[in-house]
Amino acid sequence: MQSDWSVACGADDSLVVVPWASEDESIRYIDLQDAPARVSEIPEATQYASLAAALQRWNQRDAPLFTAKCDVWNYTADHFDAEDLAGFAFAQASYIDLLPRDPMIFSSFTGCEQMLRTWTERSHSIALPEGRCEWILRPARVLSVPGDTSHSVSNGADHSGYDGFATTLYVWGYGSSPQTAADVWSTALLALIEPVLLIEKFKR
């Protein structure tokens, strides 16, 4: 699988905030750590089983991270950019925001950067030439919501009011048809689930 990583931590770069809600509050952060069954409230997860599997595994209590937001979309070669793989007619893509549970990792730029480097190396070893992923390190803030236990985002570790770093994982699949691209994307995402969990050694 083709894989790369980058850092987007400048003053004008977007901030990952947990919990979050849209302006009209029609969509919002769903804490899958405390309520795994609420994955059914995420439309993309109900449509794509591989996304549901990733969200459920990455939000289990034994996981060293949790997720904040996700999306899935598809497009044709007419909308490919310079980073897309050439020679294919269709692509399906997704993103998932990942945050370390451990405050020491969450707050460490060096630790998070090393994590991205290792994730990139691991994804290179996945034999899927029609797949691509990218890991982008972003600034993040995890807030507490007084009296609202549905927004608990720590696992024995107090992230309340913490500033640190999140990773946005983008995954693409390419193919000669929309279904082929979707199948490759699904295979790529499933192949990344377990490698993403191996971050304990980056504790600082």
N, C-alpha and C positions, 0 to 999 in steps of 0.2 A: 504494500500500500504506500502511496506517496504521502509524505507527512512533513509538516514544517511547524515552526513555532515563532511567535513574535511577542513583543511587549507594547501595550497601548496604555501607558500610565501618564500621559501628558496632561497638562491643565485642561485641554479641550476634549479629552477622551471621556467616554461615558463611564459612569459609576454604577457598579452592581450593588443594589440595595435590597436587603432582606429584613422584614417583609416588604412587599410592594403591592401596588394596586393601580389599575388604570384610572384615568381621570374620572370616569363615570362609575368606577368601582364594579364594573360588570365582570372583569376578570381580575384575579388577584393571586398572590402567593398561596400555595396549598402545602401545608406541612405534612409530607408523606412519612416523616419519621414517626410521628405519634399516631397517624391514621393512614396506614398503607392502602386501605380500601378506597381512599379518596382519589386514587389515581384514575378512577372512573369519571371524575369530574374534569379531567383534562381532555379536551376533545381530541387532540393529536394522539394521546395515548390510547384512547378507545379505537382510533382508526388504525394505528400501527402497533402491532404486538411487540415488535422489537424495541420500540421506544418505551412502551410500558415496562418491559423487562429491565431495561437499563435504569429507568427511574426507580423502580421497586428495589433493585439490587443496590443502587448507589445511595438509597435512603434507609437501608436497614440499619438497625442499631449497632451492628458490629462493623459497619463500614466506616472508614476514616474520613469520609466526606459526606456532603449532602448537596442537593440540587436546588436551584432557585427559580429558573425559568427555562422554557424550551419552545421550539417552533419547528415545523417541517414545511417544506415547499418544494415545488418542482418547476423546471423551466426547459426551454428548448435551446438548441445550439445558437439560435439567433441572439440569445441573451448571454451567451458565454462571455467571460472576461479572460484576461491574460493568464489567470491562474487555473482556469478549468483545463481538463484533459482534452487534447485535440483528438479528432477522429470519431467522435460520438455525436449522436443526434439529440440525446436527451440526458438530463441530469435530475437527480433528486437530492435534496440537501436538508440538513437540520442543524440546530445549535442547541446546546445545553450548557447552562452556567453551573460550574462546580465550585464548591467552597470547602476547604478543609475544616474539619471539626476542631482539631487541636489548635488553640489560640497561638501556640508557639510557631506552628507552621503558617497559620493564617496571617500572622503579622510579619513574617520573614520574607522579604523580597528575594534574598539569596536562596532560601529553601524552596520557595515557589518556582523560581527560575530553574533551579536544578530539577525540580519535579517535571517541568515542561520538557526539558532536555531529555530526560529519561523516558517520558511518555512518547516523545517523538521517535526515539530509538526503538522502543518496543513496537510501535505501530509500523515502522519500516519492515519489521520481520514478518508481518502478516502478508501471506501470499494472495494478494488481491489487486492485480494491476489496474482494474477498472475502478478502484476506490481511492479516495483521498481524504485526509483529515488535516485540520489545522488547530493549533492550541494557542490561544491569545491570552496573555496575562493582563488583567485589568484591576484597577483599584476597586475596593469593595467596602461596604459598611453594613454591619449587622446590628439592627436596632432591637430594643425590647419594646413590647407593646403592653403597658401596664394593664393587668386584669384580663388579658386575652391570652389564655394558655394555648390556643390554636396556633399561635405564632412562635411557639418554643422551637428554637433552631439549634440548641446545643444538646450534648449528650453527656451531662455531668461537667461540662466545661462552660464557663460563663463568657459568651460572645457578646453580651449586652453592651451596646454602644461601641463595639470594637471597630477599628479601621484596619484594613489589611488588604488581601488580594484574593481575587477569584480567577478562575480559568474559564473562558468560553471555548468549548469544544465544538468545532464545526466538522461535520462528516458529510461527504458527497459519495454518490454512486452514479456511474455513467453507463449508458447502454444505447442500443439501436432502437429501443422502444421505451415508452414510459414505464412499462412493467419491468423490463430488464433493468433499467436504472434503479427502480424502487427495490428490486431484489438485491442488487449489489449494495445499495445503501444499507438495507436491513442487515445483510451479512457483515458489512463493515462495522456497523454499530454493535452488533452482538459480539463480534470478535474483540472489541475494545473493552467490554464490560469488566472482565477480571483484571487485565493489565492496569486499568485505571485505579484499582483498589490498592495496589502495592505501593503505598506512599509512606509507610511508617518510618522507614529509614531516613526520611528527610527531616525528622524532628530536630529542632535547634534548641 
